Amino acid sequence: MKVISGILKGRLIKGYDIEGTRPTMDRVKESIFGMIQDYVKESIVLDLFAGTGSIGIEALSNYAKLVYFNDKNIECVKLIKKNLEDFHLKEKGIVYNFDYLKCLNVLCNDKVKFDLIFLDPPYKFHVLNDLLKLIVEKNLLNKKGLIIVEFEDYNLENDIDGLKLIKTREYGSKKVYIYERISYEE
């Protein structure tokens, strides 16, 4: 597993073999970052189901300002911290070891808002529609911010109050939906 673009392009990311993780394929990651490239620079990012941290590290490689990584698997958390240290990015990453609901509550209480939120939960979790609504309800996404969702075998809603579906892609059985935060003042 490699960083596919930016200042760390070609560097190896450790952790492709952690049990229970399913790292985003390089071609999917390349496509995602191609679609959102104009949004990454100087962004505040949340990788809610971070796994190995590959998506957040890709964002940092493309000049994101700060990435919040979260995973409930302590082995993933240790690995993310090690990868950040190896890439000299410790000061640009905040790493949590929470379940996703606790993480969102902590971020909401701390009044953190994001420009980009990546959602790639285990495919057996059928929570994405509720999770998107919760992110809007907790006001965690800046106006014009994006939520990037990677999923498989799930009926994800196109219309979610406060979000507009702006891009969709399919890669075999995997799908990527990108939503943009809208406000009613527009």
C-alpha positions in Angstrom: 0.0 0.0 0.0 1.5 3.3 -1.1 0.8 7.0 -1.0 -0.3 7.7 -4.5 0.1 11.5 -4.8 1.5 14.6 -3.2 4.7 15.2 -1.3 4.8 11.6 0.0 4.1 9.9 -3.4 5.5 6.4 -3.6 6.1 6.0 0.2 4.9 2.7 1.7 2.2 2.8 4.3 2.5 0.0 6.9 -0.5 -2.0 7.9 -2.2 -3.6 4.9 -2.3 -6.9 6.9 -4.0 -5.9 10.1 -6.9 -8.3 10.8 -10.3 -6.6 10.3 -9.1 -3.8 8.0 -9.9 -3.4 4.4 -7.6 -0.7 3.0 -8.9 1.3 0.1 -7.5 0.0 -3.1 -4.9 2.3 -4.7 -6.9 2.9 -7.8 -10.0 3.8 -5.8 -7.9 6.1 -3.6 -6.4 7.7 -6.7 -9.9 8.3 -8.2 -11.2 9.8 -4.9 -8.4 12.2 -4.6 -8.7 13.1 -8.3 -12.3 14.1 -7.6 -11.6 16.2 -4.5 -8.2 17.6 -5.3 -9.4 21.2 -5.2 -10.8 20.7 -1.6 -7.8 19.1 0.1 -5.2 21.9 0.4 -5.4 23.5 3.9 -8.4 21.4 4.9 -9.3 20.0 8.2 -10.1 16.3 7.7 -11.8 13.5 9.6 -11.1 9.9 8.8 -13.7 8.3 11.0 -13.0 4.6 10.3 -9.3 5.1 9.7 -8.0 1.6 9.7 -4.4 1.9 8.6 -4.7 5.7 8.1 -4.0 5.5 4.4 -6.7 8.0 3.4 -5.8 10.6 6.0 -2.1 10.2 5.2 -3.0 10.7 1.5 -4.8 13.9 2.5 -1.7 15.1 4.4 0.5 14.3 1.5 -1.8 16.6 -0.6 -1.3 19.5 1.9 -4.3 19.0 4.3 -3.7 21.2 7.3 -4.8 18.7 10.0 -6.3 15.2 10.0 -8.3 13.6 12.8 -7.9 9.8 12.6 -10.3 7.5 14.5 -10.4 3.7 14.8 -11.7 1.5 17.6 -9.0 -1.1 16.9 -6.0 -0.3 19.2 -3.7 -2.0 16.7 -4.8 0.4 14.0 -4.3 3.3 16.3 -0.8 2.2 17.1 0.0 1.8 13.4 -1.4 5.2 12.4 0.8 6.8 15.1 3.8 4.9 13.8 3.0 5.9 10.2 2.6 9.5 11.1 5.9 9.4 13.0 7.7 7.7 10.1 6.5 10.4 7.7 7.3 13.2 10.1 3.6 14.2 10.3 2.9 13.7 14.1 2.0 17.3 14.5 -0.5 17.2 11.7 -2.5 14.2 13.0 -4.7 13.7 16.0 -5.5 10.0 16.6 -8.5 8.7 18.6 -9.3 5.2 19.7 -13.1 5.4 20.0 -16.2 3.8 18.5 -17.5 6.1 15.8 -20.4 7.5 17.9 -18.2 8.5 20.8 -15.8 10.1 18.4 -18.5 12.2 16.8 -19.8 13.2 20.3 -16.3 14.3 21.4 -15.7 16.3 18.2 -19.1 17.9 18.5 -18.4 18.8 22.2 -15.1 20.3 21.2 -16.8 22.2 18.4 -14.5 20.8 15.7 -15.7 21.3 12.1 -14.4 19.7 9.0 -13.9 20.4 5.4 -13.6 16.7 4.4 -15.0 13.7 6.2 -14.2 10.2 5.0 -16.6 7.4 5.8 -15.4 3.9 5.0 -16.9 1.7 7.8 -16.8 -2.1 7.8 -19.2 -3.2 5.1 -21.2 -5.2 7.6 -22.1 -1.9 9.4 -25.4 -0.7 7.9 -25.3 2.7 9.5 -24.4 5.1 6.7 -27.7 6.8 6.1 -28.1 7.5 9.9 -24.4 8.5 10.1 -24.7 11.1 7.4 -27.8 12.5 9.1 -26.0 12.6 12.4 -23.0 14.5 11.0 -25.4 17.1 9.7 -27.3 17.2 12.9 -24.1 17.7 15.0 -23.0 20.4 12.6 -19.6 18.8 12.0 -19.2 19.8 8.4 -18.3 23.3 7.2 -20.4 24.9 4.6 -19.4 23.5 1.2 -17.5 20.7 3.0 -17.6 17.2 1.6 -18.3 13.8 2.9 -16.7 11.0 0.9 -18.4 7.6 1.5 -17.0 4.2 0.3 -19.4 1.3 0.6 -20.6 -1.9 -0.8 -24.0 -3.8 -0.7 -25.9 -0.9 0.9 -28.8 1.3 -0.2 -27.4 4.7 0.4 -29.8 7.6 0.1 -29.2 10.2 -2.6 -31.2 12.9 -0.7 -30.2 13.7 2.8 -31.4 16.9 4.5 -28.5 19.3 4.5 -26.4 17.4 2.0 -26.3 17.3 -1.8 -25.0 14.2 -3.7 -22.5 15.7 -6.2 -20.5 12.7 -7.5 -20.8 8.9 -7.7 -18.4 6.3 -8.9 -18.5 2.5 -9.1 -15.4 0.2 -8.9 -16.8 -3.3 -9.3 -18.9 -3.9 -6.2 -17.5 -0.9 -4.4 -19.2 2.5 -4.7 -18.1 6.0 -3.8 -20.6 8.8 -3.1 -19.5 12.4 -2.5 -21.9 14.7 -0.7 -21.6 18.5 -0.3 -22.9 20.4 2.8 -25.6 22.8 1.8 -27.3 25.5 3.8 -30.7 26.9 3.3 -29.5 30.4 3.0 -28.2 29.7 -0.5 
